[in-house]
Amino acid sequence: MSEISRDDALPSHSATSPDSNFILQPLADELVAIAARLRDVAASPASMQRSERRYLALARQTYALRRKRTAIFGNPELFGEPAWDILLDLYIAHADGKAVSVSSACIGSASPPTTGLRWLGVLAEEGLVMRENDADDNRRVLVRLTRVGVTAMERFLDAIGNFD
């Protein structure tokens, strides 16, 4: 969807009088504000389909339970699955519409950075994640689930969600 600016909302012909600009400007401002709100609503998790919201809730719960289990048993190496933690973290970020840096994904793996990087490489080779340069900060590299990765996560979350 293209951006709408205040200048685009006003007629551009030279016959526009100062009086009509005075009358139209508040309307143009209101239209721009409405367009911004509609964009925000369309991009928010509330606009997700019911199944997507359920998948997101299951992914968050699964990730939280993994952290809780590690906290209770005390030794994170007992239950190490860095690839799974990365997939859960990236799925949650995908559903929330958030970008994830490689370093954040490594933290999300709940393992040492070198281990997280190694597993990101494996997941990329499997076609589940992809790295891309951050358009806003050339120093950062972002990582996200591929379409294949999103589909696989949703298939899994659908399967565990049907154990009711």
C-alpha positions as CSV (number, residue, x, y, z in Angstrom):
1,M,0.0,0.0,0.0
2,S,1.4,3.4,-0.9
3,E,2.0,6.2,1.6
4,I,-0.4,9.1,1.5
5,S,0.9,12.5,2.4
6,R,-1.0,15.6,3.3
7,D,0.2,17.2,0.0
8,D,-1.2,14.3,-2.0
9,A,-4.6,14.8,-0.4
10,L,-5.0,18.4,-1.5
11,P,-5.9,19.3,-5.1
12,S,-2.8,20.4,-7.0
13,H,-4.4,22.8,-9.5
14,S,-3.5,26.5,-9.3
15,A,-7.2,27.5,-9.0
16,T,-7.3,26.4,-5.4
17,S,-7.9,29.4,-3.3
18,P,-6.5,30.0,0.1
19,D,-10.0,29.8,1.5
20,S,-10.5,26.3,0.1
21,N,-7.1,25.2,1.4
22,F,-8.2,26.4,4.8
23,I,-11.4,24.3,4.6
24,L,-9.8,21.2,3.0
25,Q,-6.6,21.0,5.1
26,P,-8.3,19.6,8.3
27,L,-10.2,17.1,6.1
28,A,-6.9,16.1,4.4
29,D,-5.2,15.7,7.8
30,E,-8.0,13.5,9.0
31,L,-7.9,11.3,5.9
32,V,-4.1,10.9,6.4
33,A,-4.7,9.9,10.0
34,I,-7.4,7.4,9.0
35,A,-5.2,5.9,6.4
36,A,-2.4,5.5,9.0
37,R,-4.8,3.8,11.4
38,L,-6.1,1.4,8.7
39,R,-2.5,0.5,7.9
40,D,-1.7,-0.2,11.6
41,V,-4.8,-2.3,12.0
42,A,-4.1,-4.3,8.8
43,A,-0.5,-5.0,10.1
44,S,-1.5,-5.8,13.7
45,P,-1.8,-9.3,15.1
46,A,-5.5,-8.6,15.8
47,S,-6.0,-8.8,12.0
48,M,-4.7,-12.4,11.9
49,Q,-6.9,-15.2,11.2
50,R,-8.0,-17.3,14.2
51,S,-5.7,-20.2,13.3
52,E,-2.7,-17.8,13.0
53,R,-3.5,-16.4,16.5
54,R,-3.7,-19.9,17.8
55,Y,-0.4,-20.9,16.2
56,L,1.3,-17.8,17.7
57,A,-0.1,-18.6,21.2
58,L,1.1,-22.2,20.9
59,A,4.6,-21.0,19.8
60,R,4.9,-18.5,22.6
61,Q,3.7,-21.1,25.1
62,T,6.1,-23.7,23.8
63,Y,9.0,-21.3,23.9
64,A,8.1,-20.2,27.4
65,L,7.8,-23.8,28.7
66,R,11.2,-24.6,27.3
67,R,12.7,-21.6,29.3
68,K,10.7,-22.6,32.4
69,R,11.9,-26.2,32.1
70,T,15.6,-25.1,31.9
71,A,15.1,-22.8,34.9
72,I,13.6,-25.6,37.0
73,F,16.1,-28.2,36.1
74,G,19.0,-25.8,36.3
75,N,21.2,-27.2,33.5
76,P,20.4,-25.8,30.1
77,E,22.5,-28.6,28.4
78,L,20.0,-31.2,29.5
79,F,17.4,-30.1,27.0
80,G,19.5,-28.4,24.3
81,E,17.7,-28.0,21.0
82,P,19.1,-24.7,19.6
83,A,17.5,-25.2,16.2
84,W,14.1,-25.7,17.6
85,D,14.5,-22.7,19.9
86,I,15.5,-20.6,16.9
87,L,12.6,-21.8,14.8
88,L,10.1,-21.0,17.6
89,D,11.7,-17.5,18.2
90,L,11.6,-16.7,14.4
91,Y,8.0,-17.9,14.1
92,I,7.0,-15.7,17.0
93,A,8.8,-12.7,15.4
94,H,7.3,-13.5,12.0
95,A,3.8,-13.6,13.5
96,D,4.4,-10.3,15.3
97,G,5.9,-8.7,12.2
98,K,9.2,-8.1,13.9
99,A,12.7,-8.2,12.4
100,V,15.3,-10.4,14.1
101,S,19.0,-9.9,13.8
102,V,21.4,-12.9,13.6
103,S,22.7,-12.0,17.1
104,S,19.2,-11.9,18.5
105,A,18.4,-15.3,16.9
106,C,21.5,-16.7,18.5
107,I,20.3,-15.4,21.9
108,G,16.9,-16.9,21.2
109,S,18.6,-20.3,20.7
110,A,19.5,-20.3,24.4
111,S,23.0,-21.6,23.5
112,P,26.4,-20.0,23.0
113,P,26.7,-17.7,20.0
114,T,28.9,-20.0,18.0
115,T,26.3,-22.8,18.5
116,G,23.5,-20.5,17.5
117,L,25.4,-19.5,14.3
118,R,26.1,-23.1,13.4
119,W,22.5,-24.0,13.7
120,L,21.4,-20.9,11.7
121,G,23.6,-22.3,9.0
122,V,22.0,-25.7,9.2
123,L,18.5,-24.2,9.1
124,A,19.5,-22.1,6.1
125,E,20.9,-25.2,4.3
126,E,17.5,-26.9,4.9
127,G,15.7,-24.0,3.4
128,L,13.9,-23.1,6.6
129,V,15.5,-19.7,7.3
130,M,17.2,-17.1,5.3
131,R,19.6,-14.2,6.0
132,E,19.3,-10.8,4.5
133,N,21.0,-7.4,5.0
134,D,19.2,-4.9,7.2
135,A,18.1,-2.1,4.8
136,D,18.2,0.4,7.7
137,D,21.5,-0.6,9.2
138,N,24.2,-2.1,6.9
139,R,26.1,-3.4,9.9
140,R,23.3,-5.8,10.8
141,V,22.2,-9.0,9.1
142,L,18.6,-10.2,9.7
143,V,17.3,-13.7,9.7
144,R,13.7,-14.9,9.1
145,L,11.8,-18.0,8.3
146,T,11.3,-18.8,4.7
147,R,7.9,-19.6,3.3
148,V,8.8,-23.3,3.7
149,G,9.8,-22.6,7.3
150,V,6.6,-20.8,8.2
151,T,4.5,-23.6,6.6
152,A,6.4,-26.3,8.5
153,M,6.0,-24.4,11.8
154,E,2.3,-24.0,11.2
155,R,1.9,-27.6,10.3
156,F,3.6,-28.6,13.5
157,L,1.6,-26.1,15.6
158,D,-1.6,-27.3,14.0
159,A,-0.7,-30.9,14.9
160,I,0.0,-30.1,18.6
161,G,-3.0,-27.9,18.8
162,N,-5.2,-30.8,17.8
163,F,-4.3,-32.9,20.8
164,D,-7.2,-31.4,22.8
